[in-house]
């Protein structure tokens, strides 16, 4: 019997019990759909984290004050107020592996232009901050040294602030009011998007460091040299660990006398690359767990195919005996039942691929993650479906081929 004839007979047998065949394929449909969706979720999450990492800046370390401790009551992280511009200068002078060292302050402000207003945050920075964060100016220019030195009333605004206050108009040269201070807009930053915590990085205004401390944020009047954070950018990824080690040594030495040797609450130092790597590892682990679930679903679908094929062999015992009696060889019987199992697996796999792709598109739209449906993954899922059909269909097909023709004809 030819392969085409065996295929025709297998399809006829499956369509004769189409409802049972459809229910049998359900396990394969779910398994393959889970594989496609799992891959899309995993790769999409990792690409999103990678994009966020790029937006935060590469090879950077952030230092901020430690916890305050008044009468045994510990304040939140950053509340000690111990970090000063002198610490940033020491880091700049002594950490040779650092490309830039950028102190900064931040606070919430109300900004007004014409009859429009917007609540945002202001960052007092030096020009090195943009180098550290790999953040480019889209239109306009950055601060000059003279503007930084005298605390000039100039501002660079994020894309979100520009859209809220100016819409489609060009904001360069316009004067906005930040709190009670008028400031000329000299630049607009390129869009950065959200952080991994969902914060809009473009909803920000940058002013010179001294402008923020002296004119906008009143909490710095008693300590004009105080800063909120220091960002260090390493020369390369290989130098990042050395920058962290050197920065800790410098800060430990500077804070040793202030804290009577207890440095646990003096400052906080975070390698953002390690943070992103931890997030990526978590996403990868989640993908693997989902992959295990998808694999289990495929195995369960294969077991369902084998179970139904065994039932089919039992139901068609007399038919098998009759075909053998008129000349069908054992390999012909095996081929027919094996084709039936493969058809169930492949059709189920094809439907699963379509459902998985549709699910991936839906998830991408809901989460905002990039849509990743690789052709090699689809091919692998299809090949795996065929493999499941062969693996779980082999035993029922072999059992059918080994039936004794005489006993099969007598079967009731």
Secondary structure, 3 states (H helix, E strand, C coil): CCHHHHHHHHHHHHHHCHHHHHHHHHHHHHHHHHHHHHHHHHHHHHHHHHHHHHHHCCCEEEEEECEEEECCEEEEECCCCCCEHHHHHHHHHHCCCEEEEEEEEEEEEEEEECCEEEEEEEEEECCHHHHHCCCCEEEECCCCHHHHHHCCCEEEECHHHHHHHHCCCCCCCCEEEECCEEEEEEEEECCCCECCCCCECCCEEEEEHHHHHHHHCHHHCCCCCECCEEEEEECCCCCHHHHHHHHHHHHHHHHCCCCCCCCCCCEEEEEHHHHHHHHHHHHHHHHHHHHHHHHHHHHHHHHHHHHHHHHHHHHCHHHHHHHHHCCCCHHHHHHHHHHHHHHHHHHHHHHHHHHHHHHHHHHHHHHCCCCCCCHHHHHHHHHHHHHHHHHHHHHHHHHHHCCCHHHHHHCC
